[in-house]
Amino acid sequence: MADLYIRQQSGRTYFSLPPNWRVLTFADFNERSGPDDAQAAARHALKSPVDHPPLSRTLDSEMHVAVIIEDPSRASPKQQVLRAVLAELKDAGVAHDHIVVVLGLGTHRKVEGPELERVYGSDLVATYEFVNHDCHAADLVPVGELAGGTVVKINRRVYAADFVIGVGSIFPHPLNGFGGGGKIMFPAVANFEAILEHHLKYGFREGSGLNRLSGNHFHEEIRRLATQAGLDFIVNSVLDHNDCLYRIVCGDPVSAHAAGVALSRDILTMSFDGLSDVTIISSFPYTEGTQIMKPLAPASEITRPGGTILVVADCGVPLAEDYLVGCERFRREYAPHLKAAVFDRFDHNRRIMEEGAPEFNMSMAQALLAQNDYRVILVSRDINARTARRLGFEHADDINRALTLAREQTDTAGVHVVPAGGVILPVVMEIQH
């Protein structure tokens, strides 16, 4: 097929396949337009919530409201959506001193000073109370238990509110099926111990994964705990394959999330003709350290066991040294039985990187599990060959060199090409003979 390409931050990178290689699927997305004004789109959505009365008919001037909002690592237009929510609360008669905006950080770092003002708006920060969630805080309030018995606690300011609104985003998630919905309550404002156990017990297990909600214990625990902890209402941005706003949904946390998931599936589902021998996939639109591992999830679903995955990645924010050390140490100790060792650790509630946050460990698990089952070639000018080897991957500076490396072991191949693999929902179709 002529004009094959993958997407990078600099634009399209074109290439040709070696002789005797054939394209099974060229999974390029159609561009779809989203709203030009996210704040106006949110105000419009708030007038007709899914399975919930409008906030103007739900709230009154005596109520205290907690607005949980996702952290800066998410790509949603969170400031514009927050402005719409706060305007709706004002119209409902809720005074600004009855509102607290809680940053749903989970186990992420605090957001303060100029960054807080830049991300959420200096005028809003000056007017409303903004609070960073601390997953280690001593005053977190018990609201339930995980299936294994670990106590789940949440932020005291959220617990004390009369009404709780979650502002998040819906996109493919390698464990939960999709982002958004109840995740803004758990894990976003929960305690570290419960977050960690939940990730280790249910992450990468049967039922969890991209596009999976029914029978997914990772997702089902989140939905149950969010309801139990008192999440009343959500406002979710549905993101497209460019990580840009496509639509906004709001209302009942379960029903509105389901409506957003349906939209996400509609725009992000891509069919693949069987399993490939070689998958060429870009991490676009992701360029931050651990996020470049995200395309390994869809690639693993569309590549035959023992096949080759070429991950083309820009990496503007480098991988942390302790992340690299953790991968090296684990591989040195447990190769060639990486998959069994990862799940043995998780079964015993132990992390791969003992001092690392849950999301770091999940990213490391993604890298280790992929290299256990596939040959992975990392194609990047931002990450050198030595760093790639520390991760357990082969390395090439450009796509043509990577193709040459892959052909050394694969003279003939059926190939899937995924120009933008950071945000995609793959469905493998049986090849008709």
PyMOL commands that set and color helices and strands:
alter all, ss='L'
color gray80, all
select helices_A, chain A and resi 38-47+55-57+78-91+96-98+113-120+122-127+156-160+181-184+192-202+217-229+253-268+289-293+296-302+321-334+338-347+358-373+385-391+399-407
alter helices_A, ss='H'
color red, helices_A
select strands_A, chain A and resi 4-8+11-15+21-26+65-70+99-104+129-132+141-145+151-154+163-170+172-173+177-178+233-239+245-251+269-273+276-282+303-312+375-379+394-396+413-418+425-429
alter strands_A, ss='S'
color yellow, strands_A
deselect
rebuild
show_as cartoon
